[in-house]
Amino acid sequence: MDNLPKWTPYSHLSNRMTESTFSIPNQLFRGDRRLRIAMVGMPSSGRDTLFQAVSSTSVFRGDLAGGGHGYRECRVQIGLDEASLIDLPSIQTLSHLPKGDLVTLKYLLWGDEPPLVSQHDPEGPPAPFAPPDIIIQIIDASLLAQHLELTLELIQLGRPLVIALNRMDEAHERGMHVNHQALSRKLGVAVIPTVALKGQGLTELFDAAVDAVRQQRCPLPQPFSSHISDALAPLGQALNDAEIRAAFRAPHPFILYQLAVADEYIIGELQQHFPNKLPTLLTLREEAQKQLPRPLADEIHADRHHQAATLFESVTRLGTTEESKGWRYWLDELFLHPRWGLLGSLAVFALVLFIVFEVSGWLDAMSAGKLMTALEGWQPDSTSGVIARAVVDGLVGLIGIVIPYMLPLVLLLEVLEQSGIMHRIAFVVDRGFHHLGLHGGVAVPFLLGLGCNVPAITSVARTTRGRERVLASVLITFVPCSARSAIILALAGKYLGGLGVFAIFALSIIVIAVMGRLLSRRRYPQSGPGQVQEIPPYALPRLKEALTHTWDKTSDILTIVTPLLVGGSVVMALLSHFGADDLINTLLTPISHWWLGLPIVLGVPILFGVLRKELSLLMVYQALGTFEIGQQMDWVQIMTFLVFLTFYIPCISTFAAMLKTIGRKEALFSVMLSVVVALLISGLVRWPLEFVQWLF
């Protein structure tokens, strides 16, 4: 028996956190040349879980011709390569198949290029696409011996094969220690330990599949035992016929195996196309059977069972399950567990918000707060003085956004990403984001949006494309940024209490989910491919690298946001200086007063909230003439105002980022959508609350 190493969920993972160089292959599998990967496996092998873990948001579903069994197909990004991933129905064996399963075998053999023996099929080719370049077999590691029997049959197809040794955690829990490297050497195929439910090993699995095709690496032959091979030698020689080979276009070992076990399909096709040769072949089969102690089919099945059992015993060690579990195991139980993973992710989000806002309050008081205090005495009357003060206010506002809120959040998220936690959160929330037409990989940009929507949209542009880029960018505008969150905390926290704050943030989550479902039905550019999300080992963050990446992700603030904030501040100051704010309030009365039920003087703060959200709060104080707005507005008006600002156009800098990322058409659509949603949701909130207020 080979020396068996103890398997852990990390033993097959290299440390990918270190920087390295790599060479680009001469041939990339992209576009029309992308790979075609077929996923097969026995029932309950975890095939469905693995497919969902890597699939795109656009999955095509179809039926295999004549079989009534459905398949799924999607594009998947594998490094620089792309592949079409076909999830085939479960199958237990390749012989004596019912009609529904037989079509799966036909696809694996011929795809949409049926040979002579299948051209008479009334249903036509089994699938409308080419045969697979490689087969990935998903095996339940805890039932390894049983699944290896199907492996020995798949090897006969002569195609490149990679094995996903799935559910390794369950096998380990049962005391089974599988030496996947030894199994790989014996079969001549890559055997990759995976835990599809937790995303472990998937990157290595698909990298191995691409490499096997690029190297044209096929499995090692697994012949019958010598006494069966000797008995079948005359039959094998007779089947090595040029006409039979051309008619079936299938590997000789496969045809020999199927005839030896008296497979109904092979015998039927031989009867139809080679009626003169079939009697001779059956006679040779009978003669082979006479040399064996039991019927030929039984002898072959017993031999396959013995081969699988021998393989199992040579690569598996049974041991105790009471080995200690390290902190990595328990962290993965928290972040990747199908039941607890979402709770772990929510706990991380809550901790991030708590830390950021605790730090942000102090930084805000020490930076922008002190600057605003220093500028309180400067109240110029001249036009030039008003412009100068507006420029300074714009720069102070920029400092108030970037230093207290944006930088701490981006830095903290970078630390979480380097540690490997964000990759696990992205994997856990992937299924939820799929319902919105997105990948779990956008979880980080969405969390960035809590600090500022601008770097969040910029991050989306770097990590997505096509449909996902547009949809994620539009939905991120509904994420309450730090400025909107600050207003919510300042007003709702003071006048509505913790329940009011919670209600507004909960409403944001509901609106994003509903809008995602609705927008996913809208026509967008072609959807991007699925992503094989990497689950790297846990690692200690590197501060210098984290600071560098933080700067890279926030440097756009200087080129995009600064001129807009300063320019908007100047425009707003000039309008007030020349008395144009009264006209604006009058024009906006149908929205601010009639629909939202707010004081008429809040028209300007609502309109100019598109420049800087925190300006809305300052202008509310100015318009009402007091910092105690509870004396001028009741709790229903405060709630309505906060709900409107939460969903109203984030700010003009976000719009500029969207122009750069998704283009003018989609950016304008996002603006109109946010206005409609803000008006609709705030109105729907106002009327029931006023009814409650009237009752009590």
C-alpha positions as CSV (number, residue, x, y, z in Angstrom):
1,M,0.0,0.0,0.0
2,D,1.2,3.5,-0.8
3,N,2.2,5.8,2.0
4,L,-1.1,7.6,2.8
5,P,-0.9,11.2,3.9
6,K,-3.6,12.6,6.2
7,W,-6.0,14.6,4.1
8,T,-7.2,18.0,5.4
9,P,-9.2,20.6,3.5
10,Y,-6.0,22.6,2.9
11,S,-3.5,19.9,2.0
12,H,-4.1,20.2,-1.7
13,L,-4.0,24.0,-1.7
14,S,-0.9,26.0,-2.5
15,N,-0.4,29.4,-0.9
16,R,-1.8,31.6,-3.7
17,M,-1.5,34.7,-1.7
18,T,2.2,35.1,-2.7
19,E,3.0,37.0,-5.8
20,S,4.3,35.0,-8.7
21,T,4.8,35.2,-12.5
22,F,3.2,32.9,-15.0
23,S,3.5,32.2,-18.7
24,I,0.6,32.5,-21.0
25,P,-0.1,29.3,-23.0
26,N,0.4,29.5,-26.8
27,Q,-3.2,28.3,-27.2
28,L,-6.0,29.8,-25.1
29,F,-9.4,28.2,-25.0
30,R,-11.7,31.2,-25.5
31,G,-14.6,32.3,-27.7
32,D,-15.4,29.7,-30.4
33,R,-12.4,27.6,-29.2
34,R,-13.6,27.4,-25.6
35,L,-13.5,23.9,-24.0
36,R,-16.5,21.7,-23.7
37,I,-16.6,19.9,-20.3
38,A,-19.1,17.2,-19.4
39,M,-19.9,16.6,-15.8
40,V,-21.0,13.1,-15.0
41,G,-21.5,11.2,-11.8
42,M,-23.6,8.7,-9.9
43,P,-26.7,9.9,-8.0
44,S,-26.0,11.8,-4.8
45,S,-22.3,12.4,-5.8
46,G,-22.6,16.2,-5.3
47,R,-22.6,16.9,-9.0
48,D,-25.5,19.4,-8.7
49,T,-23.8,21.3,-5.8
50,L,-20.6,21.5,-7.8
51,F,-22.3,22.8,-10.9
52,Q,-24.2,25.5,-8.9
53,A,-20.9,26.6,-7.2
54,V,-19.3,27.6,-10.6
55,S,-22.2,28.2,-12.9
56,S,-23.0,31.6,-14.4
57,T,-26.2,33.4,-13.9
58,S,-27.4,32.5,-17.4
59,V,-27.9,28.7,-17.4
60,F,-29.3,27.1,-20.5
61,R,-31.6,24.1,-19.8
62,G,-32.5,21.6,-22.5
63,D,-33.5,18.0,-23.0
64,L,-31.3,15.3,-24.5
65,A,-33.0,14.0,-27.7
66,G,-35.2,11.0,-27.1
67,G,-34.2,10.5,-23.5
68,G,-36.5,12.9,-21.7
69,H,-33.7,13.7,-19.3
70,G,-32.6,17.3,-19.0
71,Y,-29.1,18.8,-19.1
72,R,-27.7,22.2,-18.1
73,E,-25.1,24.3,-19.8
74,C,-23.3,27.5,-18.9
75,R,-20.0,29.3,-19.7
76,V,-17.3,29.2,-17.0
77,Q,-14.2,31.3,-16.7
78,I,-11.1,29.3,-15.8
79,G,-8.2,31.7,-15.4
80,L,-7.5,33.0,-19.0
81,D,-9.5,30.1,-20.5
82,E,-13.3,29.6,-21.0
83,A,-15.3,26.5,-21.1
84,S,-18.9,25.4,-21.7
85,L,-19.8,23.3,-18.8
86,I,-22.5,20.6,-19.4
87,D,-24.2,19.0,-16.4
88,L,-25.5,15.6,-17.6
89,P,-28.1,13.5,-15.8
90,S,-26.9,11.0,-13.2
91,I,-25.7,7.7,-14.5
92,Q,-24.6,4.5,-12.7
93,T,-23.1,2.4,-15.5
94,L,-22.5,2.5,-19.2
95,S,-24.0,-0.9,-20.1
96,H,-27.6,-2.2,-20.2
97,L,-28.9,1.3,-20.1
98,P,-32.5,2.3,-20.4
99,K,-33.4,4.7,-23.2
100,G,-33.3,7.7,-21.0
101,D,-29.7,7.0,-19.9
102,L,-28.5,5.7,-23.2
103,V,-28.7,9.1,-24.8
104,T,-26.2,10.4,-22.2
105,L,-23.8,7.7,-23.3
106,K,-24.4,8.7,-27.0
107,Y,-23.5,12.3,-26.2
108,L,-20.3,11.3,-24.4
109,L,-19.3,9.2,-27.5
110,W,-20.4,11.3,-30.4
111,G,-22.1,14.6,-29.4
112,D,-23.8,16.2,-32.4
113,E,-21.8,14.0,-34.9
114,P,-23.6,10.7,-34.9
115,P,-21.8,7.7,-36.5
116,L,-23.3,5.4,-39.1
117,V,-25.0,3.2,-36.5
118,S,-26.9,6.2,-35.0
119,Q,-27.9,8.0,-38.2
120,H,-31.2,6.1,-38.3
121,D,-32.2,7.4,-34.8
122,P,-35.5,9.4,-35.4
123,E,-34.6,11.9,-32.7
124,G,-31.3,12.8,-34.3
125,P,-28.1,13.7,-32.4
126,P,-28.5,13.5,-28.6
127,A,-27.5,17.1,-28.1
128,P,-27.1,20.2,-30.4
129,F,-23.4,20.6,-29.6
130,A,-20.1,18.9,-30.1
131,P,-18.9,16.0,-27.9
132,P,-16.9,16.9,-24.7
133,D,-13.2,17.7,-24.8
134,I,-12.9,16.3,-21.3
135,I,-15.1,14.5,-18.8
136,I,-15.2,15.4,-15.1
137,Q,-16.5,12.6,-12.9
138,I,-17.7,13.6,-9.5
139,I,-17.2,10.9,-7.0
140,D,-18.5,10.6,-3.4
141,A,-15.2,9.9,-1.6
142,S,-17.1,8.3,1.3
143,L,-18.4,5.7,-1.3
144,L,-15.2,5.5,-3.3
145,A,-15.2,1.8,-4.2
146,Q,-18.7,1.9,-5.7
147,H,-18.0,5.0,-7.7
148,L,-14.7,3.6,-9.0
149,E,-16.6,1.0,-11.0
150,L,-18.1,3.7,-13.1
151,T,-14.6,5.3,-13.4
152,L,-13.3,2.1,-15.0
153,E,-16.0,2.2,-17.6
154,L,-15.5,5.9,-18.3
155,I,-11.8,5.2,-19.0
156,Q,-12.9,3.0,-21.9
157,L,-14.3,6.0,-23.7
158,G,-10.8,7.2,-24.5
159,R,-11.4,10.8,-23.6
160,P,-9.4,12.9,-21.2
161,L,-10.8,12.4,-17.7
162,V,-10.5,14.3,-14.4
163,I,-11.9,13.0,-11.1
164,A,-13.4,15.3,-8.4
165,L,-13.0,13.3,-5.2
166,N,-15.9,15.1,-3.6
167,R,-17.2,15.1,0.0
168,M,-13.7,14.5,1.4
169,D,-14.8,16.1,4.6
170,E,-17.5,13.4,5.1
171,A,-15.0,10.7,4.2
172,H,-12.6,12.0,6.8
173,E,-15.5,12.2,9.4
174,R,-16.0,8.4,8.7
175,G,-12.3,7.7,9.3
176,M,-11.4,7.3,5.6
177,H,-8.1,8.7,4.5
178,V,-7.8,8.6,0.7
179,N,-4.4,9.1,-1.0
180,H,-5.6,10.9,-4.0
181,Q,-2.1,11.2,-5.5
182,A,-1.7,7.4,-5.4
183,L,-5.1,7.0,-7.1
184,S,-4.1,9.5,-9.7
185,R,-0.9,7.5,-10.5
186,K,-2.8,4.2,-10.8
187,L,-5.5,5.6,-13.1
188,G,-3.4,8.1,-15.1
189,V,-5.8,10.9,-14.4
190,A,-5.8,14.0,-12.2
191,V,-7.7,13.2,-8.9
192,I,-8.6,16.4,-7.1
193,P,-10.0,16.4,-3.5
194,T,-13.0,18.7,-3.3
195,V,-15.7,19.7,-0.9
196,A,-18.1,21.3,-3.4
197,L,-20.5,22.4,-0.6
198,K,-17.7,24.6,0.8
199,G,-16.0,25.5,-2.5
200,Q,-12.8,23.7,-1.6
201,G,-10.6,22.3,-4.4
202,L,-12.8,23.7,-7.3
203,T,-10.1,26.0,-8.7
204,E,-7.6,23.1,-8.8
205,L,-10.2,20.8,-10.3
206,F,-10.9,23.0,-13.3
207,D,-7.2,24.0,-13.7
208,A,-6.5,20.3,-14.0
209,A,-9.2,19.8,-16.6
210,V,-7.8,22.6,-18.8
211,D,-4.3,21.2,-18.4
212,A,-5.4,17.6,-19.3
213,V,-6.9,18.9,-22.5
214,R,-3.9,21.1,-23.3
215,Q,-1.6,18.2,-22.8
216,Q,-4.0,15.7,-24.4
217,R,-3.5,13.4,-21.4
218,C,-5.8,10.3,-21.5
219,P,-6.3,7.8,-18.7
220,L,-4.2,4.6,-18.5
221,P,-5.9,1.5,-19.9
222,Q,-7.5,-0.7,-17.2
223,P,-7.7,-4.1,-18.9
224,F,-9.6,-7.1,-17.7
225,S,-7.8,-9.7,-15.6
226,S,-5.6,-12.0,-17.6
227,H,-7.9,-15.0,-17.6
228,I,-10.7,-12.9,-19.1
229,S,-8.4,-11.1,-21.5
230,D,-7.1,-14.5,-22.8
231,A,-10.7,-15.8,-23.2
232,L,-11.8,-12.6,-25.1
233,A,-8.7,-12.4,-27.4
234,P,-10.4,-14.0,-30.4
235,L,-13.5,-11.9,-30.0
236,G,-11.4,-8.8,-29.7
237,Q,-9.5,-9.6,-32.9
238,A,-12.8,-10.2,-34.8
239,L,-14.2,-6.8,-33.6
240,N,-11.0,-5.1,-34.8
241,D,-12.7,-4.8,-38.1
242,A,-12.4,-1.6,-40.3
243,E,-16.1,-1.5,-41.2
244,I,-17.2,-2.0,-37.5
245,R,-14.7,0.7,-36.3
246,A,-16.0,3.1,-39.0
247,A,-19.6,2.4,-38.2
248,F,-19.4,2.8,-34.4
249,R,-16.5,5.4,-34.2
250,A,-15.9,4.3,-30.6
251,P,-12.8,2.9,-28.9
252,H,-12.2,-0.8,-29.4
253,P,-12.0,-1.6,-25.6
254,F,-15.4,0.0,-25.1
255,I,-17.1,-2.0,-28.0
256,L,-15.5,-5.2,-26.8
257,Y,-16.7,-4.6,-23.2
258,Q,-20.2,-3.9,-24.3
259,L,-20.5,-6.9,-26.5
260,A,-18.9,-9.1,-23.8
261,V,-21.6,-8.1,-21.3
262,A,-24.3,-8.6,-24.0
263,D,-25.3,-4.9,-24.0
264,E,-28.7,-4.7,-25.8
265,Y,-27.8,-1.5,-27.7
266,I,-24.5,-2.7,-29.1
267,I,-26.0,-6.1,-30.1
268,G,-29.0,-4.4,-31.6
269,E,-26.9,-2.1,-33.8
270,L,-24.7,-5.0,-34.9
271,Q,-27.8,-6.9,-35.8
272,Q,-29.1,-4.0,-37.9
273,H,-25.9,-2.9,-39.6
274,F,-23.8,-6.2,-39.7
275,P,-26.3,-9.1,-39.7
276,N,-23.8,-11.3,-41.5
277,K,-21.0,-10.7,-38.9
278,L,-23.0,-10.8,-35.7
279,P,-23.5,-14.6,-35.6
280,T,-19.7,-15.1,-35.8
281,L,-19.2,-12.5,-33.0
282,L,-21.8,-14.2,-30.8
283,T,-20.2,-17.6,-31.4
284,L,-16.8,-16.2,-30.3
285,R,-18.5,-14.7,-27.3
286,E,-20.0,-18.1,-26.4
287,E,-16.6,-19.8,-26.8
288,A,-15.0,-17.2,-24.5
289,Q,-17.8,-17.9,-21.9
290,K,-17.1,-21.6,-22.0
291,Q,-13.5,-21.0,-20.8
292,L,-14.8,-19.2,-17.6
293,P,-16.2,-20.6,-14.4
294,R,-19.5,-18.6,-14.7
295,P,-21.4,-16.6,-17.3
296,L,-19.2,-14.0,-19.1
297,A,-21.2,-11.0,-18.1
298,D,-21.1,-12.1,-14.4
299,E,-17.4,-12.8,-14.6
300,I,-16.7,-9.3,-16.1
301,H,-18.9,-7.5,-13.5
302,A,-17.1,-9.4,-10.8
303,D,-13.8,-8.5,-12.3
304,R,-14.7,-4.8,-12.4
305,H,-15.9,-5.0,-8.9
306,H,-12.7,-6.7,-7.8
307,Q,-10.6,-4.1,-9.6
308,A,-12.5,-1.2,-8.0
309,A,-12.2,-2.8,-4.6
310,T,-8.4,-3.4,-5.1
311,L,-7.9,0.2,-6.1
312,F,-10.0,1.3,-3.1
313,E,-7.9,-0.8,-0.7
314,S,-4.6,0.4,-2.1
315,V,-5.3,4.1,-1.8
316,T,-7.4,4.2,1.4
317,R,-6.6,3.8,5.0
318,L,-9.3,3.4,7.7
319,G,-8.4,5.2,10.9
320,T,-9.9,7.0,13.8
321,T,-12.2,10.0,13.5
322,E,-11.1,11.5,16.8
323,E,-8.2,13.5,15.4
324,S,-8.1,17.1,16.7
325,K,-9.6,19.8,14.5
326,G,-7.6,23.0,14.2
327,W,-8.9,26.6,14.1
328,R,-9.0,26.5,10.3
329,Y,-11.6,23.8,10.4
330,W,-13.8,25.7,12.8
331,L,-13.5,28.9,10.9
332,D,-14.6,27.1,7.7
333,E,-17.5,25.6,9.7
334,L,-18.5,29.2,10.5
335,F,-18.0,30.8,7.1
336,L,-18.6,27.9,4.6
337,H,-21.2,25.7,6.4
338,P,-24.4,25.6,4.4
339,R,-26.4,26.5,7.4
340,W,-24.1,28.7,9.5
341,G,-22.2,30.3,6.6
342,L,-24.7,33.0,6.1
343,L,-24.8,33.8,9.8
344,G,-21.0,34.0,9.8
345,S,-21.1,36.4,6.8
346,L,-23.7,38.6,8.5
347,A,-21.6,38.7,11.6
348,V,-18.6,39.9,9.6
349,F,-20.7,42.6,7.9
350,A,-22.1,43.7,11.3
351,L,-18.6,43.8,12.8
352,V,-17.3,45.8,9.8
353,L,-20.1,48.4,10.1
354,F,-19.6,48.7,13.9
355,I,-15.8,49.1,13.6
356,V,-16.0,51.5,10.7
357,F,-18.7,53.8,12.2
358,E,-17.0,53.8,15.5
359,V,-13.7,54.8,13.9
360,S,-15.5,57.1,11.4
361,G,-17.1,59.1,14.2
362,W,-13.8,59.9,15.8
363,L,-12.0,60.6,12.5
364,D,-14.9,62.8,11.4
365,A,-14.7,64.9,14.6
366,M,-10.9,65.1,14.2
367,S,-10.8,66.1,10.6
368,A,-13.8,67.6,8.9
369,G,-15.4,68.5,12.2
370,K,-12.5,70.7,13.3
371,L,-12.3,72.3,9.9
372,M,-16.0,73.2,9.9
373,T,-15.6,74.7,13.4
374,A,-12.7,76.8,12.2
375,L,-14.7,78.1,9.3
376,E,-17.8,79.0,11.2
377,G,-16.8,82.7,11.5
378,W,-16.2,83.1,7.8
379,Q,-19.5,84.3,6.3
380,P,-18.6,86.3,3.2
381,D,-21.2,88.7,1.6
382,S,-19.5,89.3,-1.8
383,T,-19.9,87.0,-4.8
384,S,-16.2,86.3,-4.9
385,G,-16.2,85.5,-1.2
386,V,-19.2,83.2,-1.5
387,I,-17.5,81.3,-4.3
388,A,-14.3,81.0,-2.3
389,R,-16.2,79.7,0.7
390,A,-18.0,77.3,-1.5
391,V,-14.7,75.9,-2.8
392,V,-13.4,75.4,0.7
393,D,-16.7,73.8,1.7
394,G,-16.4,71.4,-1.2
395,L,-12.9,70.4,-0.2
396,V,-13.9,70.0,3.5
397,G,-16.8,67.9,2.3
398,L,-14.4,65.7,0.4
399,I,-12.3,65.3,3.5
400,G,-15.4,64.4,5.4
401,I,-16.2,61.6,3.0
402,V,-12.8,60.1,2.3
403,I,-11.0,60.2,5.6
404,P,-13.6,59.2,8.1
405,Y,-15.7,56.8,6.0
406,M,-14.2,55.6,2.8
407,L,-10.5,54.9,3.7
408,P,-11.2,52.9,6.9
409,L,-13.9,50.7,5.2
410,V,-11.8,50.0,2.1
411,L,-8.7,49.2,4.2
412,L,-10.7,46.9,6.5
413,L,-12.2,45.1,3.5
414,E,-8.7,44.7,2.0
415,V,-7.5,43.1,5.2
416,L,-10.5,40.7,5.2
417,E,-9.7,39.8,1.5
418,Q,-6.0,39.1,2.2
419,S,-6.9,37.0,5.2
420,G,-9.1,34.8,2.9
421,I,-12.4,35.6,4.7
422,M,-13.9,37.6,1.9
423,H,-13.5,34.8,-0.5
424,R,-15.5,32.5,1.8
425,I,-18.2,35.1,2.2
426,A,-18.4,35.5,-1.6
427,F,-18.8,31.8,-2.0
428,V,-21.6,31.5,0.7
429,V,-23.6,34.4,-0.7
430,D,-23.2,33.3,-4.3
431,R,-26.5,31.4,-4.4
432,G,-28.3,34.3,-3.0
433,F,-26.8,36.7,-5.6
434,H,-27.7,34.2,-8.3
435,H,-31.4,35.0,-7.6
436,L,-30.5,38.6,-8.5
437,G,-28.7,37.6,-11.6
438,L,-25.3,38.2,-10.0
439,H,-22.3,36.3,-8.7
440,G,-21.1,36.1,-5.1
441,G,-17.9,37.8,-6.3
442,V,-19.8,41.1,-6.2
443,A,-20.2,40.8,-2.4
444,V,-17.1,42.9,-1.8
445,P,-18.2,45.8,-4.1
446,F,-21.6,45.8,-2.4
447,L,-19.9,46.1,1.0
448,L,-17.7,48.8,-0.4
449,G,-20.9,50.6,-1.3
450,L,-21.6,51.1,2.4
451,G,-18.6,53.4,2.4
452,C,-19.1,55.1,-0.9
453,N,-20.8,53.9,-4.1
454,V,-18.0,55.3,-6.3
455,P,-15.2,52.8,-5.5
456,A,-17.9,50.1,-5.3
457,I,-18.9,50.7,-8.9
458,T,-15.2,51.0,-9.9
459,S,-14.6,47.6,-8.3
460,V,-17.5,46.1,-10.2
461,A,-16.0,47.3,-13.4
462,R,-12.7,45.4,-12.6
463,T,-14.3,42.1,-11.6
464,T,-17.4,41.8,-13.9
465,R,-18.5,42.4,-17.5
466,G,-21.6,42.4,-19.6
467,R,-24.9,41.8,-17.9
468,E,-23.4,41.4,-14.4
469,R,-21.5,44.7,-14.6
470,V,-24.6,46.7,-15.6
471,L,-26.9,45.0,-13.1
472,A,-24.5,45.2,-10.2
473,S,-23.7,48.9,-10.9
474,V,-27.4,49.8,-10.9
475,L,-28.2,47.9,-7.7
476,I,-25.2,49.3,-5.9
477,T,-26.8,52.8,-6.1
478,F,-29.5,51.5,-3.7
479,V,-26.9,50.6,-1.1
480,P,-26.9,53.2,1.6
481,C,-23.4,54.9,1.4
482,S,-21.7,56.3,4.4
483,A,-23.1,59.8,3.8
484,R,-26.7,58.4,3.6
485,S,-26.0,56.2,6.6
486,A,-24.7,59.1,8.6
487,I,-28.0,61.0,7.9
488,I,-30.0,58.0,8.9
489,L,-28.1,57.6,12.1
490,A,-28.2,61.3,12.9
491,L,-31.9,61.8,12.4
492,A,-33.5,58.4,12.9
493,G,-31.3,57.5,15.8
494,K,-32.3,60.8,17.5
495,Y,-36.0,61.0,16.7
496,L,-37.1,57.5,15.7
497,G,-35.0,55.3,17.9
498,G,-33.1,52.0,17.1
499,L,-36.3,50.5,15.6
500,G,-36.5,53.3,13.1
501,V,-32.9,52.9,12.1
502,F,-33.3,49.1,11.7
503,A,-36.5,49.6,9.7
504,I,-34.8,51.8,7.1
505,F,-31.8,49.5,6.6
506,A,-34.0,46.5,6.4
507,L,-36.1,48.3,3.8
508,S,-33.0,48.9,1.8
509,I,-32.2,45.2,1.7
510,I,-35.7,44.3,0.7
511,V,-35.7,47.0,-2.1
512,I,-32.4,45.7,-3.4
513,A,-33.6,42.1,-3.5
514,V,-36.9,43.0,-5.2
515,M,-35.2,45.3,-7.7
516,G,-32.6,42.7,-8.5
517,R,-35.3,40.1,-9.3
518,L,-37.2,42.6,-11.5
519,L,-34.1,43.9,-13.3
520,S,-32.7,40.4,-13.9
521,R,-35.6,40.0,-16.4
522,R,-34.6,43.1,-18.3
523,R,-32.5,42.8,-21.4
524,Y,-28.9,43.5,-20.8
525,P,-25.6,42.8,-22.7
526,Q,-24.6,39.2,-22.9
527,S,-24.1,37.6,-19.5
528,G,-20.5,36.9,-18.4
529,P,-19.3,33.4,-17.7
530,G,-19.5,31.6,-14.4
531,Q,-16.6,32.0,-12.0
532,V,-14.7,29.2,-10.3
533,Q,-14.3,31.0,-7.0
534,E,-11.0,30.3,-5.2
535,I,-11.0,29.4,-1.5
536,P,-7.4,30.3,-0.5
537,P,-5.8,29.3,2.7
538,Y,-6.1,31.6,5.7
539,A,-3.3,34.1,5.8
540,L,-2.1,37.1,7.9
541,P,-2.7,40.4,6.1
542,R,0.3,42.4,4.9
543,L,-0.1,46.0,5.9
544,K,2.0,47.6,3.2
545,E,0.2,45.7,0.5
546,A,-3.2,46.5,2.1
547,L,-2.3,50.2,2.1
548,T,-1.2,50.1,-1.6
549,H,-4.4,48.3,-2.7
550,T,-6.5,50.7,-0.7
551,W,-4.9,53.6,-2.5
552,D,-5.4,51.9,-5.9
553,K,-9.1,51.4,-5.1
554,T,-9.7,55.0,-3.9
555,S,-7.5,57.1,-6.0
556,D,-10.3,57.7,-8.5
557,I,-11.9,59.9,-5.9
558,L,-9.4,62.7,-6.8
559,T,-10.1,62.7,-10.5
560,I,-13.8,62.0,-10.4
561,V,-15.4,63.2,-7.2
562,T,-13.3,66.3,-6.3
563,P,-14.2,68.5,-9.2
564,L,-17.9,67.5,-8.9
565,L,-18.1,68.2,-5.2
566,V,-16.4,71.6,-5.5
567,G,-18.4,72.6,-8.6
568,G,-21.7,71.5,-7.0
569,S,-20.9,73.4,-3.9
570,V,-20.2,76.6,-5.9
571,V,-23.5,76.3,-7.8
572,M,-25.5,75.7,-4.6
573,A,-23.9,78.6,-2.9
574,L,-24.6,81.0,-5.8
575,L,-28.2,80.0,-6.0
576,S,-28.7,80.8,-2.3
577,H,-26.7,84.0,-2.7
578,F,-28.9,85.3,-5.5
579,G,-32.2,84.1,-3.8
580,A,-33.0,81.5,-6.4
581,D,-33.8,78.9,-3.7
582,D,-37.3,80.3,-3.1
583,L,-38.2,79.6,-6.8
584,I,-36.8,76.1,-6.6
585,N,-38.8,75.4,-3.5
586,T,-42.0,76.6,-5.2
587,L,-41.4,74.5,-8.3
588,L,-40.8,71.4,-6.2
589,T,-43.9,71.8,-4.1
590,P,-45.8,69.0,-5.9
591,I,-43.1,66.6,-4.9
592,S,-41.8,67.8,-1.5
593,H,-45.1,68.9,0.0
594,W,-48.0,67.3,-1.9
595,W,-46.6,63.8,-2.4
596,L,-44.0,63.5,0.4
597,G,-45.9,65.7,2.9
598,L,-42.8,67.7,3.9
599,P,-42.3,71.4,4.6
600,I,-42.1,73.4,1.3
601,V,-38.7,74.8,2.3
602,L,-37.1,71.3,1.9
603,G,-37.3,71.4,-1.9
604,V,-33.7,72.7,-2.2
605,P,-32.2,70.2,0.2
606,I,-33.9,67.4,-1.7
607,L,-32.8,68.6,-5.1
608,F,-29.2,69.3,-4.2
609,G,-28.8,66.0,-2.4
610,V,-27.6,64.8,-5.8
611,L,-24.4,66.8,-5.2
612,R,-23.5,65.6,-1.7
613,K,-25.9,63.7,0.6
614,E,-24.5,65.2,3.7
615,L,-25.4,68.6,2.3
616,S,-29.0,67.6,2.4
617,L,-28.8,67.4,6.2
618,L,-26.9,70.7,6.5
619,M,-29.4,72.4,4.2
620,V,-32.4,71.0,6.2
621,Y,-31.0,72.6,9.3
622,Q,-30.5,75.9,7.4
623,A,-34.0,75.8,5.8
624,L,-35.8,75.0,9.0
625,G,-33.7,77.5,10.9
626,T,-32.9,75.0,13.7
627,F,-30.8,72.0,14.5
628,E,-33.8,70.5,16.4
629,I,-35.8,69.5,13.4
630,G,-38.1,67.5,15.7
631,Q,-39.7,70.9,16.5
632,Q,-40.6,71.5,12.9
633,M,-41.3,68.0,11.6
634,D,-43.2,65.1,13.1
635,W,-41.9,61.5,13.1
636,V,-43.8,60.5,10.0
637,Q,-42.2,63.4,8.0
638,I,-38.8,62.5,9.3
639,M,-39.2,58.8,8.3
640,T,-40.6,59.8,4.9
641,F,-37.7,62.2,4.3
642,L,-35.1,59.6,5.3
643,V,-36.6,56.9,3.1
644,F,-36.7,59.3,0.1
645,L,-33.0,60.3,0.6
646,T,-32.0,56.6,1.0
647,F,-33.2,55.6,-2.5
648,Y,-32.9,59.0,-4.2
649,I,-30.0,59.5,-6.7
650,P,-26.9,58.7,-4.5
651,C,-24.8,61.7,-5.7
652,I,-23.5,63.2,-8.9
653,S,-20.1,61.6,-8.4
654,T,-21.7,58.2,-8.4
655,F,-23.4,59.1,-11.7
656,A,-20.1,60.1,-13.1
657,A,-18.6,56.8,-12.1
658,M,-21.5,55.0,-13.8
659,L,-21.0,57.0,-17.0
660,K,-17.5,55.7,-17.1
661,T,-18.4,52.2,-16.2
662,I,-21.7,51.3,-18.0
663,G,-22.2,54.1,-20.4
664,R,-24.6,57.0,-20.7
665,K,-27.8,55.0,-21.5
666,E,-27.6,52.7,-18.5
667,A,-26.4,55.5,-16.2
668,L,-29.4,57.7,-17.1
669,F,-31.7,54.7,-16.7
670,S,-30.3,54.2,-13.2
671,V,-31.0,57.9,-12.3
672,M,-34.6,57.7,-13.5
673,L,-35.1,54.4,-11.7
674,S,-33.7,55.8,-8.4
675,V,-36.1,58.8,-8.7
676,V,-39.1,56.6,-9.4
677,V,-38.2,54.1,-6.6
678,A,-37.6,56.9,-4.1
679,L,-40.9,58.6,-4.8
680,L,-42.8,55.3,-4.8
681,I,-41.3,53.8,-1.7
682,S,-41.5,57.0,0.3
683,G,-45.1,57.5,-0.7
684,L,-46.0,54.0,0.2
685,V,-44.3,54.5,3.6
686,R,-45.9,57.9,4.3
687,W,-49.6,57.0,3.8
688,P,-49.7,54.0,6.2
689,L,-47.7,55.9,8.8
690,E,-50.0,58.9,8.7
691,F,-52.9,56.5,9.1
692,V,-51.2,55.0,12.2
693,Q,-50.5,58.5,13.5
694,W,-54.2,59.5,13.0
695,L,-55.3,56.4,14.9
696,F,-53.1,57.1,17.9
